[in-house]
Amino acid sequence: MQRYRLIFDGHLQPQASREEVQRQLADLFQVSPDQVETLFSKPPVVLKEDLDYDTALKDKASFEATGALCRLEAQSTTSRNTLWGAKKGATRQTDGEKTVRASGERQFDLRHSCILAFFSPAFYADVAAHWRGLAFVHLLLVLLVSAAVYMTHFRTLVSVFMKEEAPPIIAQIPEILIQNGNVRVDVVEPYTIYQPDSGKVFAVIDTTGEISSLRQTDAVLLLTGSRLSARLSSSDIRVLDLSPIESLQINQTVVTQWLEDAQKWFPFILFPLTLGFSFIFRSIQALLYGAIGMGLASMHRFPLPFGAAVSIAIMAMTPVLLIDALLVLLDIYLPLWGIGGFILAMGFLWHGVRSVARASR
């Protein structure tokens, strides 16, 4: 397995003062400022060596959080002065100086993730180094917000339907009695229920056999002598056998009560289902995007582990998920948003991979 070392060349980040950087390094490694001064006296200095990639990236992020810069280098290259020559993370003293080890702590947490995912290169570098399991926790929280928005929008649609569209349709429903799977009605058949606004056929009731299939009508629902058919799409028709029903009476009052109960309880039923299926789908999507991220990293000639690539992919998906939830909340429809969202996610994925590649140099 390829091993890596961290090397400090004495360089600082733009606008960082040497005094402040030395102070933060002293606080980070719990040493005196005089001991930190030796880092700047004879660069380049090997901070740590014989590290695996993930550990090297974590330690690099921790070191650079102080304002100093260091670079990641393959183990085959040697440096002329070693102050922190820690073998596999162990520490030792050189020339009487105290050697310290980078802590590898995460710099950002879930409080920052939704905002920093839109722009921050340092955040993406930190995610690649530290956010393996935490990235999926972040994804779950984002989907939790999205699911809440979708349920709010769903309740609004149902409320509008109950107040404006449902009453004219319910007013056309006759008395229907189902006994031992057989349907009986007290109207002349075939009986048609129309959508009040468009005048299109919504449902047909026919127990005579004249209309026995939805292919014979443009209706959405068809109730025959023993079956209920529903048109879900132009090519998807579902048929429900009514034979298990021993006794059921349907009228306008019953249907109204059903809709009111659905309006009350469906959000509680749909919310966990929506969240669960969404998390599974988005997790699979993150795995696929992670594979794409590894391909992008190879274009930079940069070795990116799959776990780090998936974590970056989750953050790259975050802006798209949040924008999509905002569009739903504002009831805004954008043509071709599916394609646009994919392109936007790829842009953030490229930004994240490039940020990690630059941070490793």
FIGUTOR-380740 format. One record per residue (C-alpha): residue number from 0; x, y, z. Coordinates in nm, 4 decimals. Example, Ala and Ser with C-alpha at 12.3 -4.5 7.8 and 13.67 -1.06 7.14 Angstrom:
FIGUTOR-380740
<atom mardo="0" u="1.2300" v="-0.4500" w="0.7800"/>
<atom mardo="1" u="1.3670" v="-0.1060" w="0.7140"/>
***
This chain:
FIGUTOR-380740
<atom mardo="0" u="0.0000" v="0.0000" w="0.0000"/>
<atom mardo="1" u="0.1241" v="0.3464" w="-0.0847"/>
<atom mardo="2" u="0.2447" v="0.5416" w="0.2198"/>
<atom mardo="3" u="0.2646" v="0.9173" w="0.2544"/>
<atom mardo="4" u="0.4469" v="1.1855" w="0.4506"/>
<atom mardo="5" u="0.3560" v="1.5422" w="0.5416"/>
<atom mardo="6" u="0.6146" v="1.8103" w="0.4714"/>
<atom mardo="7" u="0.6205" v="2.1700" w="0.5950"/>
<atom mardo="8" u="0.8081" v="2.4142" w="0.3684"/>
<atom mardo="9" u="0.7668" v="2.7173" w="0.5922"/>
<atom mardo="10" u="0.4776" v="2.8633" w="0.3923"/>
<atom mardo="11" u="0.1662" v="3.0224" w="0.5430"/>
<atom mardo="12" u="-0.1794" v="3.0763" w="0.4082"/>
<atom mardo="13" u="-0.2525" v="3.4187" w="0.2532"/>
<atom mardo="14" u="-0.3091" v="3.6928" w="0.5112"/>
<atom mardo="15" u="-0.1996" v="3.4651" w="0.7973"/>
<atom mardo="16" u="0.0511" v="3.6175" w="1.0388"/>
<atom mardo="17" u="0.3467" v="3.4112" w="1.1519"/>
<atom mardo="18" u="0.2954" v="3.5029" w="1.5167"/>
<atom mardo="19" u="-0.0685" v="3.3956" w="1.5141"/>
<atom mardo="20" u="0.0117" v="3.0729" w="1.3303"/>
<atom mardo="21" u="0.2849" v="2.9881" w="1.5797"/>
<atom mardo="22" u="0.0467" v="3.0584" w="1.8659"/>
<atom mardo="23" u="-0.2199" v="2.8287" w="1.7196"/>
<atom mardo="24" u="0.0365" v="2.5549" w="1.6513"/>
<atom mardo="25" u="0.1526" v="2.5789" w="2.0104"/>
<atom mardo="26" u="-0.2079" v="2.5494" w="2.1325"/>
<atom mardo="27" u="-0.2797" v="2.2612" w="1.8937"/>
<atom mardo="28" u="0.0236" v="2.0544" w="1.9949"/>
<atom mardo="29" u="0.0451" v="2.1740" w="2.3569"/>
<atom mardo="30" u="0.4056" v="2.2948" w="2.3297"/>
<atom mardo="31" u="0.5820" v="2.6256" w="2.3858"/>
<atom mardo="32" u="0.6163" v="2.8889" w="2.1081"/>
<atom mardo="33" u="0.9943" v="2.8369" w="2.1150"/>
<atom mardo="34" u="0.9501" v="2.4721" w="2.0260"/>
<atom mardo="35" u="0.7178" v="2.5642" w="1.7380"/>
<atom mardo="36" u="0.9768" v="2.8148" w="1.6133"/>
<atom mardo="37" u="1.2021" v="2.5246" w="1.5146"/>
<atom mardo="38" u="0.9515" v="2.4368" w="1.2414"/>
<atom mardo="39" u="1.0275" v="2.7651" w="1.0667"/>
<atom mardo="40" u="1.4041" v="2.7661" w="1.1169"/>
<atom mardo="41" u="1.5160" v="2.4980" w="0.8712"/>
<atom mardo="42" u="1.2460" v="2.4041" w="0.6196"/>
<atom mardo="43" u="1.1554" v="2.1729" w="0.4634"/>
<atom mardo="44" u="1.0596" v="1.9636" w="0.7646"/>
<atom mardo="45" u="0.8983" v="1.6220" w="0.7551"/>
<atom mardo="46" u="0.6096" v="1.6461" w="0.9995"/>
<atom mardo="47" u="0.5012" v="1.2821" w="0.9825"/>
<atom mardo="48" u="0.5760" v="0.9874" w="0.7627"/>
<atom mardo="49" u="0.4664" v="0.6313" w="0.6816"/>
<atom mardo="50" u="0.0997" v="0.7324" w="0.6880"/>
<atom mardo="51" u="-0.1906" v="0.5830" w="0.4983"/>
<atom mardo="52" u="-0.3787" v="0.8246" w="0.2750"/>
<atom mardo="53" u="-0.6771" v="0.8869" w="0.5034"/>
<atom mardo="54" u="-0.4614" v="0.9545" w="0.8084"/>
<atom mardo="55" u="-0.2316" v="1.1837" w="0.6107"/>
<atom mardo="56" u="-0.5272" v="1.3829" w="0.4809"/>
<atom mardo="57" u="-0.6741" v="1.4190" w="0.8300"/>
<atom mardo="58" u="-0.3446" v="1.5363" w="0.9803"/>
<atom mardo="59" u="-0.2925" v="1.7768" w="0.6908"/>
<atom mardo="60" u="-0.6334" v="1.9364" w="0.7480"/>
<atom mardo="61" u="-0.5628" v="1.9773" w="1.1206"/>
<atom mardo="62" u="-0.2225" v="2.1338" w="1.0581"/>
<atom mardo="63" u="-0.3527" v="2.3765" w="0.7949"/>
<atom mardo="64" u="-0.6410" v="2.4874" w="1.0192"/>
<atom mardo="65" u="-0.3788" v="2.6892" w="1.2094"/>
<atom mardo="66" u="-0.2970" v="2.8975" w="0.9000"/>
<atom mardo="67" u="0.0190" v="2.7092" w="0.8011"/>
<atom mardo="68" u="0.0531" v="2.5081" w="0.4799"/>
<atom mardo="69" u="0.1946" v="2.1617" w="0.4294"/>
<atom mardo="70" u="0.2066" v="1.9183" w="0.1409"/>
<atom mardo="71" u="0.1347" v="1.5515" w="0.0949"/>
<atom mardo="72" u="0.4124" v="1.3473" w="-0.0638"/>
<atom mardo="73" u="0.4599" v="0.9833" w="-0.1557"/>
<atom mardo="74" u="0.6831" v="0.7990" w="0.0922"/>
<atom mardo="75" u="0.9544" v="0.7242" w="-0.1648"/>
<atom mardo="76" u="1.0765" v="1.0870" w="-0.1533"/>
<atom mardo="77" u="1.3122" v="1.1889" w="0.1292"/>
<atom mardo="78" u="1.3552" v="1.5250" w="0.2978"/>
<atom mardo="79" u="1.6793" v="1.6728" w="0.4234"/>
<atom mardo="80" u="1.5583" v="1.7548" w="0.7759"/>
<atom mardo="81" u="1.3154" v="1.5582" w="0.9912"/>
<atom mardo="82" u="1.1690" v="1.7218" w="1.3000"/>
<atom mardo="83" u="0.8458" v="1.5236" w="1.3297"/>
<atom mardo="84" u="0.9637" v="1.1884" w="1.1916"/>
<atom mardo="85" u="0.6805" v="0.9934" w="1.3501"/>
<atom mardo="86" u="0.6730" v="0.6353" w="1.2186"/>
<atom mardo="87" u="0.3138" v="0.5185" w="1.1773"/>
<atom mardo="88" u="0.1889" v="0.7975" w="1.3990"/>
<atom mardo="89" u="0.4312" v="0.7436" w="1.6896"/>
<atom mardo="90" u="0.6109" v="1.0496" w="1.8302"/>
<atom mardo="91" u="0.9753" v="1.0962" w="1.9324"/>
<atom mardo="92" u="1.2175" v="1.3746" w="2.0234"/>
<atom mardo="93" u="1.4899" v="1.5016" w="1.7912"/>
<atom mardo="94" u="1.7898" v="1.7154" w="1.9098"/>
<atom mardo="95" u="1.6258" v="1.7661" w="2.2465"/>
<atom mardo="96" u="1.3186" v="1.9208" w="2.0826"/>
<atom mardo="97" u="0.9748" v="1.7900" w="2.1737"/>
<atom mardo="98" u="0.8032" v="1.6231" w="1.8829"/>
<atom mardo="99" u="0.4259" v="1.6540" w="1.8522"/>
<atom mardo="100" u="0.1616" v="1.4843" w="1.6477"/>
<atom mardo="101" u="-0.1216" v="1.6356" w="1.4486"/>
<atom mardo="102" u="-0.4513" v="1.5479" w="1.6136"/>
<atom mardo="103" u="-0.6488" v="1.4897" w="1.2929"/>
<atom mardo="104" u="-0.9658" v="1.6456" w="1.4329"/>
<atom mardo="105" u="-1.2617" v="1.7435" w="1.2193"/>
<atom mardo="106" u="-1.2795" v="2.1178" w="1.1527"/>
<atom mardo="107" u="-1.6480" v="2.1465" w="1.0596"/>
<atom mardo="108" u="-1.9646" v="1.9845" w="1.1881"/>
<atom mardo="109" u="-2.3297" v="1.9420" w="1.0939"/>
<atom mardo="110" u="-2.4104" v="2.3005" w="1.1914"/>
<atom mardo="111" u="-2.2079" v="2.4298" w="0.8963"/>
<atom mardo="112" u="-2.2616" v="2.1592" w="0.6360"/>
<atom mardo="113" u="-2.5710" v="2.2825" w="0.4496"/>
<atom mardo="114" u="-2.4212" v="2.6282" w="0.3948"/>
<atom mardo="115" u="-2.0574" v="2.5377" w="0.3320"/>
<atom mardo="116" u="-2.1546" v="2.2718" w="0.0768"/>
<atom mardo="117" u="-2.2405" v="2.5579" w="-0.1605"/>
<atom mardo="118" u="-1.8926" v="2.7096" w="-0.1776"/>
<atom mardo="119" u="-1.6188" v="2.6127" w="0.0697"/>
<atom mardo="120" u="-1.3094" v="2.4259" w="-0.0608"/>
<atom mardo="121" u="-1.1823" v="2.3828" w="0.2954"/>
<atom mardo="122" u="-1.5109" v="2.2181" w="0.3922"/>
<atom mardo="123" u="-1.4899" v="1.9673" w="0.1071"/>
<atom mardo="124" u="-1.1310" v="1.8840" w="0.2057"/>
<atom mardo="125" u="-1.2428" v="1.8288" w="0.5642"/>
<atom mardo="126" u="-1.5324" v="1.6100" w="0.4462"/>
<atom mardo="127" u="-1.2958" v="1.3908" w="0.2433"/>
<atom mardo="128" u="-1.0708" v="1.3451" w="0.5463"/>
<atom mardo="129" u="-1.3170" v="1.3050" w="0.8327"/>
<atom mardo="130" u="-1.6797" v="1.2643" w="0.7269"/>
<atom mardo="131" u="-1.7198" v="0.8972" w="0.6344"/>
<atom mardo="132" u="-2.0257" v="0.7963" w="0.8405"/>
<atom mardo="133" u="-2.1128" v="1.1540" w="0.9336"/>
<atom mardo="134" u="-2.1800" v="1.2362" w="0.5676"/>
<atom mardo="135" u="-2.4732" v="0.9925" w="0.5689"/>
<atom mardo="136" u="-2.6031" v="1.1498" w="0.8900"/>
<atom mardo="137" u="-2.5895" v="1.4833" w="0.7078"/>
<atom mardo="138" u="-2.7771" v="1.3297" w="0.4132"/>
<atom mardo="139" u="-3.0486" v="1.1972" w="0.6456"/>
<atom mardo="140" u="-3.0944" v="1.5408" w="0.8025"/>
<atom mardo="141" u="-3.1197" v="1.7087" w="0.4629"/>
<atom mardo="142" u="-3.3761" v="1.4525" w="0.3489"/>
<atom mardo="143" u="-3.5641" v="1.5022" w="0.6756"/>
<atom mardo="144" u="-3.6036" v="1.8707" w="0.5884"/>
<atom mardo="145" u="-3.6980" v="1.7850" w="0.2303"/>
<atom mardo="146" u="-3.9579" v="1.5300" w="0.3411"/>
<atom mardo="147" u="-4.1121" v="1.7848" w="0.5782"/>
<atom mardo="148" u="-4.1371" v="2.0345" w="0.2907"/>
<atom mardo="149" u="-4.2934" v="1.7751" w="0.0601"/>
<atom mardo="150" u="-4.5494" v="1.6772" w="0.3266"/>
<atom mardo="151" u="-4.6391" v="2.0432" w="0.3813"/>
<atom mardo="152" u="-4.6900" v="2.0832" w="0.0083"/>
<atom mardo="153" u="-4.8943" v="1.7610" w="-0.0030"/>
<atom mardo="154" u="-5.1254" v="1.8798" w="0.2742"/>
<atom mardo="155" u="-5.1760" v="2.2078" w="0.0919"/>
<atom mardo="156" u="-5.2742" v="2.0240" w="-0.2270"/>
<atom mardo="157" u="-5.5118" v="1.7960" w="-0.0374"/>
<atom mardo="158" u="-5.6661" v="2.0946" w="0.1403"/>
<atom mardo="159" u="-5.7279" v="2.2717" w="-0.1907"/>
<atom mardo="160" u="-5.8754" v="1.9530" w="-0.3361"/>
<atom mardo="161" u="-6.1080" v="1.9095" w="-0.0376"/>
<atom mardo="162" u="-6.2347" v="2.2665" w="-0.0556"/>
<atom mardo="163" u="-6.2566" v="2.3230" w="-0.4297"/>
<atom mardo="164" u="-6.2490" v="2.0039" w="-0.6365"/>
<atom mardo="165" u="-6.3881" v="1.7272" w="-0.4182"/>
<atom mardo="166" u="-6.7373" v="1.8647" w="-0.3292"/>
<atom mardo="167" u="-6.8696" v="1.8802" w="-0.6923"/>
<atom mardo="168" u="-6.7432" v="1.5262" w="-0.7549"/>
<atom mardo="169" u="-6.8801" v="1.3887" w="-0.4260"/>
<atom mardo="170" u="-7.2186" v="1.5420" w="-0.5060"/>
<atom mardo="171" u="-7.2435" v="1.3088" w="-0.8079"/>
<atom mardo="172" u="-7.1787" v="0.9854" w="-0.6147"/>
<atom mardo="173" u="-7.4884" v="0.7631" w="-0.5891"/>
<atom mardo="174" u="-7.5720" v="0.5116" w="-0.3173"/>
<atom mardo="175" u="-7.3454" v="0.2069" w="-0.3720"/>
<atom mardo="176" u="-7.3873" v="-0.1217" w="-0.1862"/>
<atom mardo="177" u="-7.1323" v="-0.4038" w="-0.2020"/>
<atom mardo="178" u="-7.2389" v="-0.7399" w="-0.0585"/>
<atom mardo="179" u="-7.0279" v="-1.0543" w="-0.0923"/>
<atom mardo="180" u="-6.8261" v="-0.8831" w="-0.3667"/>
<atom mardo="181" u="-7.1314" v="-0.7872" w="-0.5751"/>
<atom mardo="182" u="-7.2024" v="-0.4215" w="-0.6520"/>
<atom mardo="183" u="-7.5512" v="-0.2707" w="-0.6603"/>
<atom mardo="184" u="-7.6501" v="0.0914" w="-0.7361"/>
<atom mardo="185" u="-7.9838" v="0.2713" w="-0.7587"/>
<atom mardo="186" u="-7.9156" v="0.4751" w="-1.0761"/>
<atom mardo="187" u="-7.9479" v="0.4179" w="-1.4488"/>
<atom mardo="188" u="-7.6321" v="0.2567" w="-1.5829"/>
<atom mardo="189" u="-7.3765" v="0.3157" w="-1.7218"/>
<atom mardo="190" u="-7.3554" v="0.6031" w="-1.4721"/>
<atom mardo="191" u="-7.0927" v="0.8706" w="-1.5347"/>
<atom mardo="192" u="-6.9263" v="1.1087" w="-1.2889"/>
<atom mardo="193" u="-6.7644" v="1.4145" w="-1.4468"/>
<atom mardo="194" u="-6.4885" v="1.6484" w="-1.3394"/>
<atom mardo="195" u="-6.6700" v="1.9795" w="-1.2858"/>
<atom mardo="196" u="-6.4024" v="2.2141" w="-1.4211"/>
<atom mardo="197" u="-6.2971" v="2.0301" w="-1.7359"/>
<atom mardo="198" u="-6.6080" v="1.8243" w="-1.8014"/>
<atom mardo="199" u="-6.3912" v="1.5149" w="-1.8515"/>
<atom mardo="200" u="-6.5093" v="1.1745" w="-1.7360"/>
<atom mardo="201" u="-6.3780" v="1.0950" w="-1.3885"/>
<atom mardo="202" u="-6.5566" v="0.7677" w="-1.3072"/>
<atom mardo="203" u="-6.8012" v="0.5226" w="-1.4621"/>
<atom mardo="204" u="-7.0283" v="0.2822" w="-1.2748"/>
<atom mardo="205" u="-7.1627" v="-0.0076" w="-1.4806"/>
<atom mardo="206" u="-7.2749" v="-0.3395" w="-1.3340"/>
<atom mardo="207" u="-7.4557" v="-0.4400" w="-1.6534"/>
<atom mardo="208" u="-7.1412" v="-0.5451" w="-1.8414"/>
<atom mardo="209" u="-7.1793" v="-0.2864" w="-2.1184"/>
<atom mardo="210" u="-6.8528" v="-0.1244" w="-2.0077"/>
<atom mardo="211" u="-6.6211" v="-0.3831" w="-1.8571"/>
<atom mardo="212" u="-6.2754" v="-0.2272" w="-1.9089"/>
<atom mardo="213" u="-6.1135" v="0.1150" w="-1.8784"/>
<atom mardo="214" u="-5.9964" v="0.0674" w="-2.2371"/>
<atom mardo="215" u="-6.3573" v="0.1338" w="-2.3393"/>
<atom mardo="216" u="-6.3654" v="0.4751" w="-2.1705"/>
<atom mardo="217" u="-6.1456" v="0.7735" w="-2.0806"/>
<atom mardo="218" u="-6.2453" v="0.7529" w="-1.7143"/>
<atom mardo="219" u="-5.9947" v="0.7299" w="-1.4310"/>
<atom mardo="220" u="-6.2096" v="0.4870" w="-1.2304"/>
<atom mardo="221" u="-6.4452" v="0.2105" w="-1.3401"/>
<atom mardo="222" u="-6.6710" v="0.0230" w="-1.0986"/>
<atom mardo="223" u="-6.8255" v="-0.2934" w="-1.2442"/>
<atom mardo="224" u="-7.0326" v="-0.5681" w="-1.0885"/>
<atom mardo="225" u="-6.7367" v="-0.7206" w="-0.9021"/>
<atom mardo="226" u="-6.4246" v="-0.5147" w="-0.9735"/>
<atom mardo="227" u="-6.2811" v="-0.1662" w="-0.9337"/>
<atom mardo="228" u="-6.0336" v="-0.0544" w="-1.2013"/>
<atom mardo="229" u="-5.8032" v="0.2498" w="-1.1701"/>
<atom mardo="230" u="-5.5984" v="0.4176" w="-1.4423"/>
<atom mardo="231" u="-5.2660" v="0.5231" w="-1.2877"/>
<atom mardo="232" u="-5.1193" v="0.6269" w="-1.6243"/>
<atom mardo="233" u="-5.1851" v="0.5781" w="-1.9924"/>
<atom mardo="234" u="-5.0171" v="0.2371" w="-1.9782"/>
<atom mardo="235" u="-5.0780" v="0.1337" w="-1.6157"/>
<atom mardo="236" u="-5.4238" v="0.0072" w="-1.5131"/>
<atom mardo="237" u="-5.4781" v="-0.1641" w="-1.1795"/>
<atom mardo="238" u="-5.7764" v="-0.3902" w="-1.1046"/>
<atom mardo="239" u="-5.9099" v="-0.4643" w="-0.7550"/>
<atom mardo="240" u="-6.1227" v="-0.7744" w="-0.6989"/>
<atom mardo="241" u="-6.4125" v="-0.6901" w="-0.4633"/>
<atom mardo="242" u="-6.5009" v="-1.0502" w="-0.3730"/>
<atom mardo="243" u="-6.3395" v="-1.0319" w="-0.0229"/>
<atom mardo="244" u="-6.5817" v="-0.7506" w="0.0750"/>
<atom mardo="245" u="-6.8779" v="-0.8946" w="0.2641"/>
<atom mardo="246" u="-7.0711" v="-0.5725" w="0.3194"/>
<atom mardo="247" u="-6.9889" v="-0.2089" w="0.2425"/>
<atom mardo="248" u="-7.2126" v="0.0901" w="0.1848"/>
<atom mardo="249" u="-7.0740" v="0.3912" w="0.0000"/>
<atom mardo="250" u="-7.2447" v="0.7279" w="-0.0260"/>
<atom mardo="251" u="-7.1575" v="1.0960" w="-0.0250"/>
<atom mardo="252" u="-7.1275" v="1.1144" w="0.3542"/>
<atom mardo="253" u="-6.8975" v="0.8118" w="0.3718"/>
<atom mardo="254" u="-6.6699" v="0.9396" w="0.0938"/>
<atom mardo="255" u="-6.6455" v="1.2807" w="0.2597"/>
<atom mardo="256" u="-6.5442" v="1.1159" w="0.5872"/>
<atom mardo="257" u="-6.2842" v="0.9030" w="0.4071"/>
<atom mardo="258" u="-6.1258" v="1.2113" w="0.2517"/>
<atom mardo="259" u="-6.1225" v="1.3978" w="0.5815"/>
<atom mardo="260" u="-5.9532" v="1.1015" w="0.7525"/>
<atom mardo="261" u="-5.7011" v="1.0772" w="0.4694"/>
<atom mardo="262" u="-5.6229" v="1.4461" w="0.4983"/>
<atom mardo="263" u="-5.5658" v="1.4014" w="0.8714"/>
<atom mardo="264" u="-5.3608" v="1.0802" w="0.8796"/>
<atom mardo="265" u="-5.1866" v="1.0403" w="0.5437"/>
<atom mardo="266" u="-4.8996" v="1.2802" w="0.6264"/>
<atom mardo="267" u="-4.8086" v="1.0691" w="0.9317"/>
<atom mardo="268" u="-4.8114" v="0.7550" w="0.7192"/>
<atom mardo="269" u="-4.6398" v="0.9006" w="0.4128"/>
<atom mardo="270" u="-4.3686" v="1.0942" w="0.5982"/>
<atom mardo="271" u="-4.1646" v="0.7933" w="0.7253"/>
<atom mardo="272" u="-4.2218" v="0.6074" w="0.3980"/>
<atom mardo="273" u="-4.1088" v="0.9072" w="0.1938"/>
<atom mardo="274" u="-3.8044" v="0.9602" w="0.4167"/>
<atom mardo="275" u="-3.7055" v="0.5925" w="0.4072"/>
<atom mardo="276" u="-3.7340" v="0.5445" w="0.0317"/>
<atom mardo="277" u="-3.5684" v="0.8801" w="-0.0307"/>
<atom mardo="278" u="-3.2717" v="0.7907" w="0.1922"/>
<atom mardo="279" u="-3.2228" v="0.4574" w="0.0158"/>
<atom mardo="280" u="-3.2471" v="0.6171" w="-0.3288"/>
<atom mardo="281" u="-3.0151" v="0.9072" w="-0.2458"/>
<atom mardo="282" u="-2.7617" v="0.6733" w="-0.0811"/>
<atom mardo="283" u="-2.7429" v="0.4659" w="-0.3989"/>
<atom mardo="284" u="-2.7133" v="0.7890" w="-0.5963"/>
<atom mardo="285" u="-2.4256" v="0.8987" w="-0.3707"/>
<atom mardo="286" u="-2.2439" v="0.5707" w="-0.4369"/>
<atom mardo="287" u="-2.2771" v="0.6237" w="-0.8131"/>
<atom mardo="288" u="-2.1675" v="0.9865" w="-0.7870"/>
<atom mardo="289" u="-1.8749" v="0.8726" w="-0.5711"/>
<atom mardo="290" u="-1.7567" v="0.6500" w="-0.8548"/>
<atom mardo="291" u="-1.7795" v="0.9494" w="-1.0878"/>
<atom mardo="292" u="-1.5829" v="1.1515" w="-0.8298"/>
<atom mardo="293" u="-1.3024" v="0.8959" w="-0.8362"/>
<atom mardo="294" u="-1.2922" v="0.9340" w="-1.2131"/>
<atom mardo="295" u="-1.2671" v="1.3116" w="-1.1789"/>
<atom mardo="296" u="-0.9887" v="1.2699" w="-0.9226"/>
<atom mardo="297" u="-0.7929" v="1.0529" w="-1.1638"/>
<atom mardo="298" u="-0.8008" v="1.3442" w="-1.4103"/>
<atom mardo="299" u="-0.6094" v="1.5416" w="-1.1467"/>
<atom mardo="300" u="-0.3725" v="1.2451" w="-1.1021"/>
<atom mardo="301" u="-0.4928" v="1.2361" w="-0.7457"/>
<atom mardo="302" u="-0.5664" v="0.9116" w="-0.5509"/>
<atom mardo="303" u="-0.9122" v="0.9551" w="-0.3960"/>
<atom mardo="304" u="-1.0469" v="0.6642" w="-0.1867"/>
<atom mardo="305" u="-1.4029" v="0.5563" w="-0.2605"/>
<atom mardo="306" u="-1.5243" v="0.6439" w="0.0899"/>
<atom mardo="307" u="-1.3926" v="0.9983" w="0.0571"/>
<atom mardo="308" u="-1.5444" v="1.0294" w="-0.2905"/>
<atom mardo="309" u="-1.8875" v="0.9215" w="-0.1615"/>
<atom mardo="310" u="-1.8682" v="1.1753" w="0.1212"/>
<atom mardo="311" u="-1.7841" v="1.4484" w="-0.1299"/>
<atom mardo="312" u="-2.0695" v="1.3291" w="-0.3529"/>
<atom mardo="313" u="-2.3207" v="1.3635" w="-0.0677"/>
<atom mardo="314" u="-2.2126" v="1.7239" w="-0.0123"/>
<atom mardo="315" u="-2.2303" v="1.7891" w="-0.3871"/>
<atom mardo="316" u="-2.5899" v="1.6624" w="-0.3851"/>
<atom mardo="317" u="-2.6840" v="1.8858" w="-0.0919"/>
<atom mardo="318" u="-2.7325" v="2.2167" w="-0.2818"/>
<atom mardo="319" u="-2.9548" v="2.0422" w="-0.5382"/>
<atom mardo="320" u="-3.1687" v="1.8787" w="-0.2666"/>
<atom mardo="321" u="-3.2108" v="2.2075" w="-0.0805"/>
<atom mardo="322" u="-3.2934" v="2.4030" w="-0.3965"/>
<atom mardo="323" u="-3.5443" v="2.1361" w="-0.4974"/>
<atom mardo="324" u="-3.7151" v="2.1596" w="-0.1567"/>
<atom mardo="325" u="-3.7261" v="2.5399" w="-0.1865"/>
<atom mardo="326" u="-3.8878" v="2.5169" w="-0.5294"/>
<atom mardo="327" u="-4.1528" v="2.2814" w="-0.3913"/>
<atom mardo="328" u="-4.2147" v="2.5102" w="-0.0942"/>
<atom mardo="329" u="-4.2588" v="2.8112" w="-0.3225"/>
<atom mardo="330" u="-4.4632" v="2.6030" w="-0.5701"/>
<atom mardo="331" u="-4.2249" v="2.6914" w="-0.8545"/>
<atom mardo="332" u="-4.1878" v="2.4587" w="-1.1513"/>
<atom mardo="333" u="-3.8693" v="2.4776" w="-1.3594"/>
<atom mardo="334" u="-3.8689" v="2.2994" w="-1.6960"/>
<atom mardo="335" u="-3.5948" v="2.0367" w="-1.7274"/>
<atom mardo="336" u="-3.5039" v="2.0789" w="-1.3589"/>
<atom mardo="337" u="-3.4120" v="1.7085" w="-1.3417"/>
<atom mardo="338" u="-3.1380" v="1.7527" w="-1.6011"/>
<atom mardo="339" u="-3.0375" v="2.0892" w="-1.4577"/>
<atom mardo="340" u="-3.0116" v="1.9428" w="-1.1079"/>
<atom mardo="341" u="-2.7849" v="1.6641" w="-1.2313"/>
<atom mardo="342" u="-2.5563" v="1.9130" w="-1.4079"/>
<atom mardo="343" u="-2.5473" v="2.1302" w="-1.0957"/>
<atom mardo="344" u="-2.4583" v="1.8304" w="-0.8779"/>
<atom mardo="345" u="-2.1766" v="1.7372" w="-1.1168"/>
<atom mardo="346" u="-2.0477" v="2.0933" w="-1.0925"/>
<atom mardo="347" u="-2.0350" v="2.0757" w="-0.7131"/>
<atom mardo="348" u="-1.8771" v="1.7291" w="-0.7350"/>
<atom mardo="349" u="-1.6033" v="1.8667" w="-0.9599"/>
<atom mardo="350" u="-1.5548" v="2.1591" w="-0.7205"/>
<atom mardo="351" u="-1.5256" v="1.9222" w="-0.4234"/>
<atom mardo="352" u="-1.2790" v="1.6847" w="-0.5882"/>
<atom mardo="353" u="-1.0664" v="1.9742" w="-0.7127"/>
<atom mardo="354" u="-1.0683" v="2.1309" w="-0.3649"/>
<atom mardo="355" u="-0.9389" v="1.8094" w="-0.2082"/>
<atom mardo="356" u="-0.6785" v="1.7674" w="-0.4829"/>
<atom mardo="357" u="-0.5475" v="2.1201" w="-0.4291"/>
<atom mardo="358" u="-0.5428" v="2.0756" w="-0.0505"/>
<atom mardo="359" u="-0.3247" v="1.7671" w="-0.0866"/>
<atom mardo="360" u="-0.0492" v="1.9460" w="-0.2764"/>
***
